Amino acid sequence: MLICSQPFMKTERRIEDNQQFTVETEEHLYLYNDRIVTPTKSFTIKDVMDMTSKPLSAYYTFLYLHTIQGVWTFVVKSSPEQFISHYHQIK
């Protein structure tokens, strides 16, 4: 059952015709009772050790997903505090 989702920004830089373009797309992290799902990976709750955040600027915040496979970093525009709080409640 889906508990919460957190939008994050994915930034891609491309070069076309000798010009650099930056494309920013919104993707989501999904928190379920037993796992956290990213667009490319799924982590069981037992494999996630912690979740923290750190402000990057007035507009962006880093969301850190501390797993047994390493730390995964996501750039979010909206506050991740509710997502982190829900994670701590089920952990």
C-alpha positions in Angstrom: 0.0 0.0 0.0 1.3 3.4 -1.0 1.9 5.6 2.0 3.5 8.7 0.6 5.3 10.1 -2.5 8.1 12.7 -2.8 8.8 14.5 -6.1 12.4 15.1 -7.0 14.2 16.8 -9.9 16.3 14.9 -12.4 18.7 17.2 -14.3 20.1 16.1 -17.7 22.6 18.0 -19.7 22.7 17.5 -23.5 24.8 18.9 -26.3 23.0 19.3 -29.6 24.5 21.2 -32.6 27.3 22.5 -30.4 24.9 24.0 -27.8 24.4 22.7 -24.3 20.9 22.3 -23.0 19.8 21.5 -19.5 16.6 19.6 -19.1 15.0 19.3 -15.7 12.3 16.6 -15.2 10.2 15.7 -12.2 10.2 12.2 -11.0 8.9 10.6 -7.8 10.1 8.4 -4.8 7.3 6.2 -3.5 7.1 5.0 0.1 5.3 1.7 0.7 4.9 -0.3 3.9 7.7 -2.6 2.9 9.8 -0.7 0.4 10.9 2.6 -1.2 10.7 2.8 -5.0 12.7 5.1 -7.2 12.4 5.2 -11.0 15.4 2.9 -11.4 15.7 1.0 -8.1 13.6 -0.5 -5.3 14.8 -0.8 -1.7 13.2 -2.9 1.0 12.6 -1.0 4.2 15.1 -3.3 6.0 17.8 -2.2 3.5 17.2 1.5 4.2 19.2 2.5 7.3 18.1 6.2 7.5 16.7 9.1 5.5 18.0 12.7 6.0 17.9 16.0 4.3 20.0 19.1 4.0 19.1 22.5 2.4 21.0 23.2 -0.8 19.7 26.7 -1.5 16.5 28.7 -1.0 14.8 26.5 -3.6 16.4 23.1 -3.4 17.0 20.5 -0.7 19.1 17.3 -0.8 17.3 14.2 0.3 19.6 11.4 1.3 18.6 7.8 1.3 21.1 5.8 3.4 21.0 2.2 2.3 23.2 -0.9 2.7 24.2 -0.3 -0.9 25.4 3.3 -0.3 23.9 6.7 0.0 21.5 7.8 -2.8 21.0 11.6 -3.2 17.9 13.2 -4.6 17.3 17.0 -5.3 13.9 18.1 -4.1 12.0 21.4 -4.4 9.3 20.7 -1.9 10.1 19.9 1.8 10.8 16.2 2.3 10.0 16.4 6.0 6.6 14.6 5.6 8.2 11.8 3.5 11.0 11.4 6.1 8.5 11.4 9.0 6.4 8.7 7.4 9.5 6.6 6.8 10.5 6.9 10.5 7.0 5.9 11.6 7.2 2.6 9.7 10.8 1.9 10.4 
